[in-house]
Amino acid sequence: MEPTNWAPEHSDALREHFAKGMSFSEIAKAINSRFKTTYSRNAALGRARRMGLAGEERPPSPLGATPPTPLRTGEPRSTEPRMPAFHWPAPVFERVKPKKLRCAKVEPRHLSLIDLRRGDCRYPYGGDEEGEAITFCGHPRRTGSSYCTPHFHLSRNPIPPPERMMSALLRLVETA
């Protein structure tokens, strides 16, 4: 038997109350009031299990009391899947022509990440499909960028700035 902090008198009281058919919460209350302890329902249950008292079979409760039946509110639920009351219609998609991708007019060297050097273009290629290797352009980089000049222009917005913006930029340059 394992050591516990239950005194032998407390264990004897637990055994007596259990034999009377009391619930574990009632047993804990009775022991606490008798011995001025603070055992919980779970402590009484655990101690009873360690003593070999609590198991599958339990002595019948006194006075032929039956366990309470759970209260039912409402109708029993159906186990069949049900359709929602409101059904959203499926969206209709229009056919869209695929956009023509912009390409840089440079033949990449297809270097791996390990083969890239300090001044090489880091524009990625591949990796679109599962397991496809990713390679990099590898041509000399443009100053102040991670890409070569063709890839630098490819990665920027192809729409030219409006005329108003250009005139403002020119005025800034003239004043400087």
C-alpha positions in Angstrom: 0.0 0.0 0.0 1.4 3.4 -0.9 2.0 6.1 1.7 -0.7 8.8 1.9 -1.6 11.7 4.2 -4.8 10.0 5.3 -4.9 9.0 8.9 -6.0 5.4 9.7 -9.1 6.7 11.4 -10.1 8.6 8.3 -9.6 5.6 6.1 -11.8 3.5 8.5 -14.5 6.1 8.3 -14.3 6.1 4.5 -14.7 2.3 4.5 -17.8 2.6 6.9 -19.5 5.3 4.8 -18.8 3.5 1.6 -20.3 0.3 2.9 -23.5 2.3 3.8 -23.7 3.3 0.1 -23.0 7.0 0.5 -21.7 9.0 -2.5 -18.2 10.2 -2.4 -19.2 13.8 -2.0 -21.3 12.8 1.0 -18.5 10.7 2.4 -16.1 13.7 2.1 -18.5 16.0 3.9 -19.1 13.4 6.7 -15.3 12.9 7.3 -14.6 16.6 7.1 -17.3 17.4 9.7 -16.2 14.5 12.0 -12.5 15.1 11.9 -12.3 18.8 10.9 -10.4 18.0 7.7 -10.8 19.4 4.1 -11.0 16.4 1.9 -12.7 16.8 -1.5 -14.9 14.4 -3.3 -12.0 13.5 -5.6 -9.7 12.9 -2.6 -12.3 10.5 -1.1 -12.7 8.8 -4.5 -9.0 8.4 -5.1 -8.4 7.1 -1.6 -11.2 4.5 -2.0 -9.7 3.4 -5.3 -6.3 3.0 -3.7 -7.9 1.0 -0.9 -9.5 -1.2 -3.5 -13.1 -0.1 -2.5 -14.2 1.8 -5.6 -14.5 -0.3 -8.7 -17.1 -1.2 -11.2 -19.5 -2.8 -8.8 -20.9 -0.7 -6.0 -23.2 -1.8 -3.2 -26.9 -0.9 -3.7 -27.9 2.4 -2.3 -30.0 2.4 0.8 -33.8 2.5 0.7 -33.9 1.3 -2.9 -33.2 4.8 -4.2 -32.8 5.0 -8.0 -30.4 7.4 -9.6 -32.0 10.5 -11.0 -32.8 10.6 -14.7 -31.6 13.5 -16.8 -34.3 16.0 -17.7 -35.1 16.3 -21.4 -36.1 19.6 -22.9 -37.5 19.6 -26.4 -37.7 16.9 -29.0 -35.1 14.3 -29.6 -32.6 15.3 -32.2 -32.4 13.6 -35.6 -29.1 11.9 -36.5 -29.7 12.6 -40.3 -27.8 15.5 -41.8 -30.1 18.4 -42.5 -30.0 21.1 -45.2 -29.8 24.7 -44.0 -32.9 26.7 -44.3 -31.3 29.3 -46.5 -29.0 28.2 -49.3 -26.6 30.6 -50.9 -26.4 30.2 -54.7 -23.1 29.1 -56.1 -21.2 32.0 -57.7 -20.9 32.1 -61.5 -17.4 32.8 -62.7 -16.7 34.4 -66.0 -13.9 33.1 -68.2 -10.9 35.4 -68.1 -8.1 35.4 -70.6 -4.8 34.8 -68.9 -2.6 37.9 -68.8 0.5 37.9 -70.8 3.4 37.9 -68.4 6.1 40.4 -68.7 9.5 38.9 -69.3 13.0 40.3 -69.0 15.1 40.1 -72.1 18.0 38.3 -70.4 19.0 34.6 -70.3 19.4 33.6 -66.6 22.4 31.6 -65.5 20.1 29.5 -63.1 22.5 29.5 -60.2 21.6 27.8 -56.9 21.5 29.8 -53.7 24.8 28.3 -52.7 26.5 29.3 -56.0 25.3 33.0 -55.8 28.1 35.5 -55.2 27.9 39.0 -53.6 27.2 41.0 -56.7 24.9 38.4 -58.5 21.2 39.1 -59.4 18.8 37.4 -57.0 15.7 37.2 -59.3 14.2 33.8 -58.6 13.2 31.2 -61.3 11.2 28.0 -60.7 9.6 26.6 -57.6 6.1 26.8 -59.1 5.5 23.1 -58.9 6.0 20.7 -56.1 9.6 19.7 -55.7 10.8 22.0 -58.5 14.2 23.6 -57.7 14.5 27.4 -57.3 17.4 29.0 -59.2 18.5 32.6 -59.5 19.4 34.8 -62.5 23.0 35.3 -61.4 23.9 38.2 -63.8 25.7 41.3 -62.3 23.4 43.4 -60.0 22.4 46.9 -60.6 23.9 49.4 -58.1 21.6 49.7 -55.1 19.3 46.8 -56.1 19.2 43.0 -55.6 18.5 42.5 -59.3 20.2 43.1 -62.6 18.9 46.0 -64.7 16.3 44.0 -66.8 14.9 42.3 -63.6 15.0 45.7 -61.8 12.7 47.2 -64.4 10.6 44.1 -64.6 9.9 44.2 -60.8 8.8 47.9 -60.9 5.4 49.2 -62.0 5.3 49.2 -65.8 2.8 52.1 -66.0 4.6 55.3 -66.6 3.9 58.0 -64.0 1.3 60.6 -64.9 2.5 63.8 -66.6 1.7 65.9 -63.6 4.1 63.8 -61.5 6.9 64.1 -64.1 6.6 67.9 -64.1 6.8 68.0 -60.3 9.9 65.8 -60.4 11.5 68.1 -63.0 10.8 71.2 -60.9 12.5 69.5 -57.9 15.5 68.7 -60.0 15.6 72.3 -61.4 15.5 73.8 -57.9 18.3 71.6 -56.6 
